[in-house]
Amino acid sequence: MTLAERETQVVERVPKQLFIGGTWRDPKSGAAFKVEDPSTGSVLCEVADAGTEDGFAALDTAVATQPSWAEYAPRERGEILRRAYELLMQRQDDLALLMTLEMGKPHSEAKGEIAYAADFLRWFSEEAVRIEGGYSISPNGQARFLIMRQPVGPSMLITPWNFPMAMGTRKIGPAVAAGCTMILKPAQQTPLCALALADILREAGLPEGVLSVLPTSEAGGLTEPLLRDGRIRKVSFTGSTAVGRKLLEQSAEQVLRTSMELGGNAPFLVFDDADLDAAVDGAMQAKMRNIGEACTAANRLYVQSGIATEFARKLSDRMGALRLGRGTEEGTEVGPLIDAKAREKVQSLVDDAVNRGARVLVGGSAGDGDGYFYRPTVLADVPQSSELSTTEIFGPVAPIIPFETEEDALGAANETEFGLVSYLYTRDLNRALRVSEKLETGMVGLNQGVVSNPAAPFGGVKHSGLGREGGRVGIEEFLETKYIGVGGV
Ligand code: NAP
């Protein structure tokens, strides 16, 4: 089979309808929207477009299914997740191809995301049977406290396009483990991975009505009435801070539990005592994972002045050698950006930095072809006043900002409303701990350029969000605590 035939086959295999109550259905309006391949700008297929009535049908199902789902044996919930983990891994190659087609990342990276996504299901399959309570004696000895954990209830899950499979499993995994029913609204640009995942969960034995998946071209129009209805009890959102803020406002009306994984603006600090080659390796990962379209992407590279020139040279050599191309092609290391708007934003941030005195060492312009390509770019001597030091770049641009002292570096790193992750390269143990403690972020990569791991608590502070996903605490976001006071013992 040729690559073109395989591409057609993986897209054809995905159900294109809405997934509600365990079955595939057409939307009430009969409407559909187009899904594009960002590497060519051509249409891959059309997908059902959910409207308000479909949203309420999914909500009715989630509410009706919640009591019986909460009573499922934890082991059974865990085993459904485990089977889904295995199915994802068995189909890793095809699912990765599907992801590359709708999102653009190189196939090898997409395979990595499928494994990462599957691992959330495996992790939470293990957590499903470890939901614990408590028993204690009141301080005056006259009562007993029984503490139990219960599912929060029907949950709304909203995911972005940049990690189309992993952002879904990072929410579905803990929701299933905790016993919550849910409605997933995937990003309009990448509905295919979410639909393929729904079909896998169905095949893995997820009972009807536990999960609905509603692609839509009208995100706010679909979700807002559902959040205001009062029967949804939880919103778990990953996306931009601007949209997160809107959802928090809407959630206030019904006092909903919320988890918010929002935007980032990660500082990447390199001190002159660092292992320079390791720091360049780390910068390549932190900057170029996902074509720079990651909330965890290194957005500002602060390098101590004595090593800034050498660091910039080594990084430029590596960035300039990367192969830009369609993610399905063998050897491609950098795919296209998600759309024309994203590419215009990246270009305008580069232009602004250059106008303020930054020097382009490599890249600095769009790539060739019909897709939304942008060349891997390194900018030197970037002034802190540049727009890109306060704005999430979301593209393959590495701005290097030299600094003199530890105090200067910390001050600049924390000068942002975001607080998701920071990176720090140094061989001085005392400095490593001192600086890590003072960085105002939910996560720190200390001498490493990747922090994402299903077994670790992922999340940010300040405008980067509320709550954590993954790790032992990930399931907490989908559990309520109930206390029973027992008298007369
Ligand atoms: P986005 O525009 O905020 O969209 C995210 C999701 O929200 C999409 O499904 C989108 O649907 C939906 N949405 C948009 N407007 C909405 C509304 N009014 N009501 C309800 N839902 C709405 O973000 P994005 O551009 O897809 O993703 C990039 C952002 O996500 C970046 O800021 C990145 O840092 C952040 N992110 C954060 C994390 C983290 O863990 N902290 C992880 C990944 C990404 P449509 O697609 O239909 O617009």
Residues whose N, C-alpha, C, O or C-beta is under 5 A from the ligand:
A	BS01	NAP	I158 T159 P160 W161 K185 P186 A187 Q188 Q189 T216 A219 G220 T223 T238 G239 S240 T241 V243 E261 L262 G263 G264 A294 C295 S464
